[in-house]
Amino acid sequence: MGKSKRNKGGRGGGGADDKLDGGGDADSVTSMSSGLSDLQFAQATEHISSQEFVLDKYVDALYEKRGSTREEALGSLTDAFESFVLLGLVENKYVTLLSQFINSIKRGSVKEVCLACRCIGAGSSSHEIMDESHPHLLRVLQTWPDAQKMISALDCLAVVTFVGATDLAETQLSLKAIWDVIHPKSGSNVGVVRKPKPPLLAAAVSAWAFLLTTIGSSRRNTDSWKEPITFLCSLLEAEDRAVRIAAGEALALCFELRMFDVSSSDEADVDSYTGEAGGSKHQLFLNMQALKAKLSGLVYSLSMEAGGRGADKKNLNDQRDLFQRISDFIKSGECPEESLRISGKNGILRVTSWRESIQLNYMRRFLGRGFLKHSQDNDLLHEVFDIKIDRTENMSATEKKMFRSGEEKGRALKLNKERRLAQERKQQNILNEQYG
């Protein structure tokens, strides 16, 4: 634009030759603009080819026998996924990648297992990925290896189930596996009952609450939630502050989902219903009322806890703030609200419930420094939090054209994948009818 203005100013009162020269300059500008556009496209294509080369290099490194080489590749992939780099290129290679990630979980060092879990969770997760990784993640939780392995497996299981589960049964399977870490039980088929240490316990409670956000209040069965609610209330009296905070968030969610409530229609069945513990519905009603009263008392105490000498002031303030908000919620029913600027003027993420707050905090912790980039570019987070962002706001005309072309290609790939999966399910149903 600057050059065009200078030419226009230089032609002030010229004649035909000047006009001809001006026309030549305009053609030159158009030609240069077209050439620049072609150059930008070429550079973008070269950039994509370079990314594909890097991805192939990482994939090859995952086959190496040397554990440190695999760890380095997994670390690079984790950084790339968390920064939302390469995700558009792994669609056709994720079966290979997933196979190698699972191999690392089965045979790798503590560091390798943790990195592999991060890659699965931060990658382009789907139902197929959840199906493949689920049994291996459950095996890690059932064998109780290193605590850090356990925490990584918990995070991975929670995220792939959150993204990939298609029905309540799949979510409940993961919830049960996580609850078995939180509150292990003895039994005829169980050996030594292990007790999770505070960091593992806090991580497990957070993962359990995160998955619980996907279960609507209409899916609740008060009697079946009595035991976990009772145990979570007991965790509010734990010595570790991180455990108390995690349990407090989980209980606030349970309260929001009305899991403490026994409806009037339920109470009408007092004489005809017997719960798991052999008590009547009326007894269940009394028990849940007692739990409500206990929860209210503990929440108030934790919101007012004194510091004392040597107390961790930061965590103490976090605890007071959280339990004050929970106390206000129990009394008034007002949910917490939080706003987070994602980008530009209109890129705002808002949460207005405990469910959304828990999802936001979990995703922020899991994605770490990559959260902001994911919140801008990851369609999954846009669906979860209803974020509206104009991604082309600061792009040039060429960049906008490339971006929209990529979006159209992505939509086409998604539609083709959905059609393929629908056809496979249809064929499977036909086979089941014929041979089932």
N, C-alpha and C positions, 0 to 999 in steps of 0.2 A: 504494500500500500504506500509506503514511503517513496519508493521509486516512481510509482505512477504519479504522485503529486509533484515530484520534482520535474518530471517531463512536461506535465501540464503547465507548470509555472514557466518553464523555459520557452514554451511555444507562444507566449503572450500575443504578438500581433503579426506572426509570420505568414508567408504566402503558401502557394501550392507545394513548393518543395518541402517547407516545414511540415505541412500536413502529411505529405508522403512519408517524411522521416518519422513523424509521430505515429502513423499507421504501422511503420516498420517496428517501432519501439513496442507498440501494443502487441503485435504478433510475437515479438521476442519475449515479452513478459508472459504471454499465454503459453508459449513454447517452454519457457523455463519453469512455469508453474506446473505444466503437464509432466515435465521431466522430473521435477521435485517430487510430484505425487508418485510417479513410477519408482523413484528411488526409495521413498518411504515404504512402499509396498514390498520392494525387494529386501529392504532392511528388516522388515517385519517377518518376511518369509525366512530370511536367513536366521533370525532370532529363534523362530519356532524350530527350524532344523537343528540349531545348536542345542535347544532344550531337549529335543528328541535324542540327540547324541549323548547328552549328559544322563538322561534317564536310562538309556541302554547300558551306559557305563555302570550305573548303580545296580541295575539288574544283574549284569555279569558278575559284579563283585559279591552278590548274595550267594553265588554258587561256590565261592572260594572256601577251601578247607580251613584257612586261618581265621580264627574267631575275630581277631582285631580288625581284619579287612571287612568282614561282614558288619561289625559294629560301626565302622566308619561310614559304610554305605547306608546303613539304617539311620545313623545320625543325620546324614545329609538329606535323606528322604524325609525324615521327620521335620527338619527345618523347612524344606521345600513345601511340604503339605501344610504345615502350620501357617506358612506365609502365603498360602493359596497359589503357589507356583507349581507347575507340572500337573496339577489336577486335571486340566483339560486334555492331557496327553495319555493318561493312564487307563482310560476306558477300555481299550483293546488289550491292555497288558495286565489288568488287575488280577486275572485268574493266575497268571504266572507269579506276580508279586505276592498275592495272598498265599500261594503254596509255599513260597520261600519264607514269608513272615511266620507261618505256622511251624515250619521246620525250625526256625530260630526259637520259637516258644518251646518246642519239644526238646531241643538239644543244646540251647545256648547258655551262656553265662548269665548271671543276674543282669548285667548291663544290657546284653543282647536281648534278653526276654523283655525287659522294660521298653527298649527302643522298638521292638517288633510290635508290642501292644500299642504303643503310641502311633505307629504307622497305620495299623489296622483301624484304629479309632479316628485318626485325623484324615484318613483317606476318603475316597469316594464310596462310602459305605452304602449297602443296600441289603435287601432280604437275603440274597444269595450269599453275601459275605457273612452275614450273621449266622446263617445255617452252617457254613464251613468252619467258622472260628469258634462257635458256641461250645462244642464238646471239648475242645482243647483248653479253652478258658475255664470251663467247669472243672476240668482235671487239675488245673493249677490250684483252684480254690479248695478242692477236695483233698489235695496232698499236703497243703500247708507248707510250702517251701519258705524261702527267704521272704521277710515281711515286705520288702520293696517289690518283689515279684508279685506278691498278693495284691498290693495296692494298684500296681499297673494293670493286672488282670481285672480287678474290680472296675477301674476306670474304663477299660476297653469294653468289657461286657456291658456296662451301663450304656455307653455311647452307641455301640452297634445294635443293641436292643432298642434303644430310643429311636434310632433311625430306621432299623430294618424290620422290627416286629410288625406283623400284619394283623394279629388278633390278640385277645386278652390272654389266651393260654400261653403264648410265647413269652409275653411279658411276665406272667406269673412264674414261669419256670426260672427266669433270671432273678426275679424278686426272691424266690425261695432259696436259690443258691447263695445270694448275698446275705439273706437273713441267717442262713446256717453258719456264716462267718461271724455275724453279730452276736448270735445267741446259740452256740453249739449245744446239742443235747446228747445225753448218753442213750444207749440202746443196745439191743442184742447184736446189731451189725456194726456197731461203732466201737472203736478202740478207746484210747485215752482221749478224754474230752479236753480240747485245747481252749485256752482263754486268750482272746486277742489282746495285744498290748494297745495302749491308748492311740498311737498314730494309726494303726490298722483299724481299730474300732471306729475312730472318727471318720476315716475314709469310707468304711463300709456303710455306716449310717448315712453319710452324704450320698453315696451311690444309690442306696435303697430309696431315699427320699426323692432323688432325681427321677428314678423310674416310676415311683408312685405318682408323680405329676401327670403321667399319661393315662391314669385310671380315673374316669369321671366319678362323681359322687353317686350316679345312678347305678354304678357297678358294685357298690359297697355291700357288704354283709356284716352288720355290726358285730355279731357273735364271733365271726372269724377274725376280726381285727382287735378283739379285746386283749388277747395275749401280747401281740406286738406293742400295742399302746401302753399296756401295763409295764412292759420291760423298758420302753423308751422313757416313761416317767421315772423309773428307777435310775436311769442314766443321768438324769438331771442332778442327782446327788453324787455323781462320780467325782473323783479328785481332779481329773484332768479337765481343764477348761475347754479345750477343743472338742472333747467328747460332749460336754454339756451344751456347747453351741450347736453342734451337729444334731443332737437329740432335740433341742429346742426348735430348730427349723423344721424337723420332721414332724414334731407334734403340732406345730402351727398349721402345717399342711393337712394333717389328719383332722384338725378342728375345722379348717376351711372346707374339707371334703365331707364334713358332717358325719365322720366316723364315730363320734361320741354319742350320736343321737340314736334313740330307739323311737320309731314313729308310733303314733297313736294306734295305727292299724296293727302294728306289731304287738302293742300292749293288749289288744283285744284278744290275742291268742294265748293268753297266760295259761289257760287250762289245757290247751291242746299241743303246745310246743315245748320241747325239751332240747336244750342246747347241748354242746359237746361236754360241758362240765356237769351235765345232769340237772342244771338249774332251770327254773321257769323263765319265761320272757320278762316277767316282773322282776325277778332277781337280777337278770341282765341289766334291766333299766336302772336298778338301784346301784349295781356295780359301776356302770358308766357314769352315773351322777357322782359317785364317790371319787372316781378318777378325775372328773372335771374339777371337783373341789380341790383335790390334791394338786392337780396341775396349776390351778390358779394361785395356790399358796406358794408353790415352788417358783413359779415364774416371777411373782412379786418379790420374793426373797433374793433371787438372782439379779433382778433389776436394781436392787438396792445394796448389793454386796459391798462391804468396805474393802479397801485395798489392803491395808496392813503392810508391815515392813517386808521388803523384798518381793512384793507382788509384781507380776508382769502387767504394767500399767496399760500397755496397748491392748492386749487381749482382754484385760479387765474392762476397759472402756467399750470394746466391741461387744462383750457379754452384756454389759448394762444396757447398751443401746438396743441390742437385739431383743432382750427380754422385756424392755420397756415397750417396744413396738408390739410384741406378742401380748403383753398385758392389756394394752390399749385395744388390740384386736378382739381379745376375749370379751372385754367389757362392752365395746361399742360396735363390733363387727366391721370396723373400718380397716380395709386392707392397706398395706404399705404401698407407696408410689415412689418410683425412681425413674429418672430420665438420664439418658446417656447420649451425648452428641457423637454421631458416627462420622459424618462428613458434611461439608458445605453448610448451607443455611437450613435445608429441609431434612437432612439426614439425622433424625432423632429416633432413638429407641426408648420406648416407654413401657414400664411394667406396672401393673395395677393389682396384682394378687400375689399371694405367697407362692402359688404354682409357678407363675412367671418369674418371680424373684429367685426361686431355687434353681430354675432352669438357667437363668442368666448367670448366676454366681458359679454354677457348675461348669457351664461352657467357658466362662472367662478364665476359670482356673485351669481347665483342661487344655485350652488352646493357648494360654499364656500370651506371649507377645504377638501371636498371630490372630488374636481375637478381633482386633479392629479391622484387619484386612478381610477376614472371613465375614464379619458383619456387613462389610461393604459389597462383597462379591459372591457370597455363598447363598444360593437360593434357599437352602434348608433353613438357615437362620432367619431369612426374610419371611418364610412361612410360619416359623415358630413364634417370632416376635412381631410380625406384621410391620416390618421396616419398609419404608418407602424412600428410595434413593434414586436421584437422577445420576446415573453412572457416567453420562456423557457431558456433565456440567462443565468440566475444564478441558475437554478434548478439542483437538482441531477437527476440521471437516473430514480430513482423511482418516483420522483415528476413529471418528464417529462411524464412518462408513465401514471400516474394518470391524469395529465392535459389533455393529448391528448385523453384519454378515456372519460373525461368529455366533451371535445369539440365535440367528435363524438356523444355522447348522446344528447348534446344540439342541434346539427344539426338535429338529428333524430326527436327530439321533435318539432322543428320548422317546419320541413317538414310535420310531421303528423298533426300539427295544421293548416298549410296552406291547406292541402288536405281536412281536415274536414270543414274548412270555405268555400272552393270552392264547396264542395258537398252541404253544406247548402244553398249557394247562388243559385246553380243549381236547387235544389229542390224548392226554393222559386220562381225562375223564371218560373218553370213548373206550380206551383200553380197559379201564376199571369196570365199565359196564359190560364189556364183552367177556372179560376173564375174571372179574371179581366175584 
